[in-house]
Amino acid sequence: MSGKDQDRKLGMGHEITRRDFLNGISIAVGTSLVGASPTWLEAFGVPKSPFAPEKDPDYYPPAQTGLRGAHDGSWEVAHDLRDGRDKDWAESLDDGESYDLVVVGAGISGLAAAYFYRKFAGTQSKILVLDNHDDFGGHAKRNEFQAGKRLLLGYGGSQSIEAPGNYSKEAIGLLRELVIDVRRFYKYYDQKLFDSLHLKEAVFFDKETFGADRLVPQQGLHYFGVDFTLENVSQIPIADAARKDLLRLQHASVDYMPDLTPEQKRSRLIKTSYKDFLLRYVKVHPDVVKVFQSSTHDIYAVGVDAVSAYDCAREGYPGFKGMSLPQSHEQNPEKDEPYIFHFPDGNASIARMLLRSLVPGALPGHTMEDIVTARADYARLDDASSPIRIRLNSTAVKARHMGDPANAKEVEVTYVRGDLCPEMSEKQKEALAYCVKIPLVYTNVQISNWKAFQKLGVSAIYAPGAYFSNVTLDFPVSMGDYHFPGSPAESCLLHVLRTPCAPGQNCKDQYRAGRWELVSTKFETFERNLRDQLGRMLSAGGFDPASDIQAITVNRWPHGYAYEYNALFEPLYQAASERPCVIGRQPFGRIKIANSDADGHAYTNTAIDQGYRAVREIVGA
Ligand SMILES: Cc1cc2nc3c(=O)[nH]c(=O)nc-3n(C[C@H](O)[C@H](O)[C@H](O)COP(=O)(O)OP(=O)(O)OC[C@H]3O[C@@H](n4cnc5c(N)ncnc54)[C@H](O)[C@@H]3O)c2cc1C
């Protein structure tokens, strides 16, 4: 079949809603806070004739289509600055605005910082929040779809409130003040739905990697790893010896390091990738590694070649039953709390509730239920009558103390950006630049029905060799006026994950390679791969990619998860003060640094905690 015929069969070019959301900037600091005395004055490089697309009544980013994200207009300034092409906007104009606090970044950390600052410094505090994107929330991004008259909501980034029992008192306190009661998700998240329909997880083996396309069910529903029955293993297109090894790996209780003490085992496993553990210690056939290769993508955004065996042991991967590893206080917190704390638009609801609290009239309602379907009024975000203003489509390019950083009363912030803070010490800049943000793609696909999933008995598919490593039915959450499409005949959303990387290299180089891939991949490539893969996975259940796909939103995050240190490739930092994120986040005069990067953990609670710490550095001092 020619390429054109194949495209026609897949439905390329069909009238659907297409969106490409790309977030990406090359600055080292995600959220910076600039605190000042009430007399503080800033100069901003805004043109005198105001550029204010947000005031247009049709301005509504969550439902926008086309090429988006570090959408045209959001990343060019940062890239220009990185590449030394800043002449055009080097001359800034003073707009005469004056604030008590300027926050760079309207992600959860920046919005939380504004919230905490107002709490400490008073409701009349004047705060400006700048963000380079056309929407607020940062990674906490809302995607809207329309199935006839029905609204379907998806999360373009930050997915769920993970293990809220582990949140700090500030982070959980903030959620409570925003009236988010996480216990209600036990009612809103239908934990029985997929079980009642006998849906399990399955693994899709693709012919390019495994020689044949095959969908093989697993034993049950697993968040992680692979778990096959004897009968299912026989369907996997791998060598016979590999099938036996896979079963041995799953079931045998063997100590693969009998000469080591539990502590020595732990140290060894921290420095051994899971891939090496399988090959060198369990001595499995190499095909077994292929089965596991991308199973870590969801959390680590790299494969098992770049994730330590110790981390895999903690996540419940097979092979450690007989190893008597030391009981650790670092047990996976998710084991104690179900993964159900999910708003239909993910943690975008947290960002939206912060906005509702900060900017009166921007979002109607009062409850965690009515926020779900409330429509934001973007024209209210940057209103001169409000003490707190959120200014989108604005890239901060320079923050400079007016005088000596130690004593300065004012900071001048220029928007448009790059070397955000030229006066900062090289050591601190280096520490900030140490982090390589992790690239990943969350794609939301609206399909006309999910009968194929029902027929095939699957709710989630892991695809170790394919372009997209995971395809899952949306989380079954209904709250307020929003109802999950609980019948397989209804239109619903699929969540589809790709984490581009370069197996075999160290994790930072893998992330850089993945980022390059993301920024240079066209929407059309994502769409073609998506249609092809969904068709091959689901056609046995009657799915037709040409007619069943109704809309696609590709949320590309070249600068996605905060960088988390990987002991396989770098030192084990013994003291917190040695960690580059701690060195990098030190207060610099009136400039304070928040963001989840400042903690080295890609979580909502760390974004809030870092916002809180940065504000304490301003008001506590
Ligand atoms: C795909 C994905 C899924 C995730 N899932 C989860 C999850 O399920 N649970 C969880 O707890 N966490 C999750 N996270 C982690 C998530 O990053 C954090 O939860 C949190 O949202 C980070 O918030 P932040 O404000 O620190 O950073 P961001 O969300 O990155 O916000 C920072 C904002 O500042 C802007 N900015 C930076 N520099 C400038 C500048 N100079 N000028 C103007 N604007 C600027 C950025 O473009 C961005 O909009 C996920 C992250 C990603 C990428």
PDBQT file of the ligand as one rigid body, heavy atoms in Angstrom, charges set to zero:
ROOT
HETATM    1  C1  LIG A 701       3.268  15.885  31.896  1.00  0.00    +0.000 C 
HETATM    2  C2  LIG A 701       3.397  16.114  33.373  1.00  0.00    +0.000 A 
HETATM    3  C3  LIG A 701       2.645  15.368  34.264  1.00  0.00    +0.000 A 
HETATM    4  C4  LIG A 701       2.753  15.589  35.626  1.00  0.00    +0.000 A 
HETATM    5  N1  LIG A 701       1.971  14.872  36.487  1.00  0.00    +0.000 NA
HETATM    6  C5  LIG A 701       2.019  15.147  37.800  1.00  0.00    +0.000 A 
HETATM    7  C6  LIG A 701       1.136  14.474  38.703  1.00  0.00    +0.000 A 
HETATM    8  O1  LIG A 701       0.344  13.617  38.321  1.00  0.00    +0.000 OA
HETATM    9  N2  LIG A 701       1.190  14.806  40.022  1.00  0.00    +0.000 N 
HETATM   10  C7  LIG A 701       2.065  15.753  40.492  1.00  0.00    +0.000 A 
HETATM   11  O2  LIG A 701       2.056  16.016  41.700  1.00  0.00    +0.000 OA
HETATM   12  N3  LIG A 701       2.916  16.393  39.657  1.00  0.00    +0.000 NA
HETATM   13  C8  LIG A 701       2.905  16.111  38.331  1.00  0.00    +0.000 A 
HETATM   14  N4  LIG A 701       3.742  16.776  37.479  1.00  0.00    +0.000 N 
HETATM   15  C9  LIG A 701       4.723  17.702  38.021  1.00  0.00    +0.000 C 
HETATM   16  C10 LIG A 701       4.338  19.187  37.862  1.00  0.00    +0.000 C 
HETATM   17  O3  LIG A 701       5.422  19.787  37.226  1.00  0.00    +0.000 OA
HETATM   18  C11 LIG A 701       4.164  19.865  39.138  1.00  0.00    +0.000 C 
HETATM   19  O4  LIG A 701       3.097  19.218  39.667  1.00  0.00    +0.000 OA
HETATM   20  C12 LIG A 701       3.864  21.365  39.110  1.00  0.00    +0.000 C 
HETATM   21  O5  LIG A 701       2.708  21.579  38.312  1.00  0.00    +0.000 OA
HETATM   22  C13 LIG A 701       4.998  22.230  38.690  1.00  0.00    +0.000 C 
HETATM   23  O6  LIG A 701       4.612  23.576  38.902  1.00  0.00    +0.000 OA
HETATM   24  P1  LIG A 701       5.634  24.752  38.826  1.00  0.00    +0.000 P 
HETATM   25  O7  LIG A 701       4.878  25.991  39.028  1.00  0.00    +0.000 OA
HETATM   26  O8  LIG A 701       6.784  24.447  39.691  1.00  0.00    +0.000 OA
HETATM   27  O9  LIG A 701       6.204  24.689  37.318  1.00  0.00    +0.000 OA
HETATM   28  P2  LIG A 701       5.472  24.853  35.931  1.00  0.00    +0.000 P 
HETATM   29  O10 LIG A 701       4.192  24.140  35.925  1.00  0.00    +0.000 OA
HETATM   30  O11 LIG A 701       6.504  24.510  34.914  1.00  0.00    +0.000 OA
HETATM   31  O12 LIG A 701       5.149  26.418  35.836  1.00  0.00    +0.000 OA
HETATM   32  C14 LIG A 701       6.141  27.393  35.618  1.00  0.00    +0.000 C 
HETATM   33  C15 LIG A 701       5.604  28.382  34.621  1.00  0.00    +0.000 C 
HETATM   34  O13 LIG A 701       6.517  29.466  34.522  1.00  0.00    +0.000 OA
HETATM   35  C16 LIG A 701       6.695  29.792  33.172  1.00  0.00    +0.000 C 
HETATM   36  N5  LIG A 701       7.971  30.523  33.059  1.00  0.00    +0.000 N 
HETATM   37  C17 LIG A 701       9.196  30.063  33.343  1.00  0.00    +0.000 A 
HETATM   38  N6  LIG A 701      10.103  31.022  33.088  1.00  0.00    +0.000 NA
HETATM   39  C18 LIG A 701       9.425  32.116  32.679  1.00  0.00    +0.000 A 
HETATM   40  C19 LIG A 701       9.811  33.428  32.279  1.00  0.00    +0.000 A 
HETATM   41  N7  LIG A 701      11.068  33.818  32.289  1.00  0.00    +0.000 N 
HETATM   42  N8  LIG A 701       8.856  34.296  31.906  1.00  0.00    +0.000 NA
HETATM   43  C20 LIG A 701       7.546  33.950  31.910  1.00  0.00    +0.000 A 
HETATM   44  N9  LIG A 701       7.143  32.722  32.284  1.00  0.00    +0.000 NA
HETATM   45  C21 LIG A 701       8.066  31.809  32.657  1.00  0.00    +0.000 A 
HETATM   46  C22 LIG A 701       6.681  28.437  32.508  1.00  0.00    +0.000 C 
HETATM   47  O14 LIG A 701       6.543  28.482  31.113  1.00  0.00    +0.000 OA
HETATM   48  C23 LIG A 701       5.484  27.817  33.209  1.00  0.00    +0.000 C 
HETATM   49  O15 LIG A 701       4.282  28.193  32.593  1.00  0.00    +0.000 OA
HETATM   50  C24 LIG A 701       3.656  16.562  36.112  1.00  0.00    +0.000 A 
HETATM   51  C25 LIG A 701       4.432  17.306  35.206  1.00  0.00    +0.000 A 
HETATM   52  C26 LIG A 701       4.298  17.085  33.855  1.00  0.00    +0.000 A 
HETATM   53  C27 LIG A 701       5.126  17.890  32.908  1.00  0.00    +0.000 C 
ENDROOT
TORSDOF 0
